[in-house]
Structure formats: structure tokens, C-alpha cells
């Protein structure tokens, strides 16, 4: 597992900066009937973009299969929480997509840190620009680091 951890720590915007195609954007659109409000629908859209475009790249870089929850479980999570939980071997990783242009901070929904079954080993910040059709990884932190240096709001 330490090899995977070291590789994940090396993720950065130079290594993972992806163009989104129109097809990617259209295929990621969630079914409106699955979500009760616009914020959940938008969260699902951003997370689906990561699922469609980022996961294959992570698998290629790590040379390891990424496990993803079922569609039904993801839909339920995205109704309430932004984030894409992944499992890579024994490692738990949560991708946190955001359209925020300010990358000075990395905000993680509290549920990913406070609910024992949701806590991950690492959290990966992904910036998405829908208008210019790109996404990039811009930060990573560990749960352990958040316990020491994180700020609660």
C-alpha cells in the first residue's frame, strides 16, 4: 500500500489536468428526478465528471483498479454530500470536486471527516471549470493531516 500512497501524494495539476469533451459533460448530467434540489444535482454532475474522466487516469497512473460504490449508493450520497468515495486496494480516497476558482483552501464536507464509515485515508481536491471544459487535481491531504492542521468552520 505504501507505493500507492506515495504515488497518490504525487498527484498534482501538472500530472492530472484533463480536457472535458462535450460528450463527457452530457453523459455526466444526472437525472433530475433523482435529486430533490439544485445543489444536489450540481454536486452529482461534478462528481460524475470525475467518475467518467478522472478514475480511468488514476487507474492508469497507479496501475491499480479503483473500486466505486454502486450507482444507487452514489445517488444517495450526492443528495446530501459532495464527494466521490473510492477504494484502491486497502486505501480509501475521497475526491472532492469544486467549481471554485479560489484554490487557497480545500473544503471537505464534515460528513467525510465525522462519520466513521465515510472517513478516508486521503482527500483529493479537484477543480472543475465547466465553461472552459477542464478539470485538474490541485491538492491532496490525509485524514491524519486534517486532524493535526485542519480548521473546522
ABEGO torsion letter per residue (X at the ends): XAAAAAAAAABBAAABBBBBBAAAAAAABBBAAABABAAAAAAAAAAAAAAAAAAAAAAAAAGBBBBBBBAAAAAAAAAABBEBBBBBEABBBBBBBBABABAABBBBBAAAAABAAABBABBBBBBBBAAAGBBBBABBBBAAAAAAABBBX
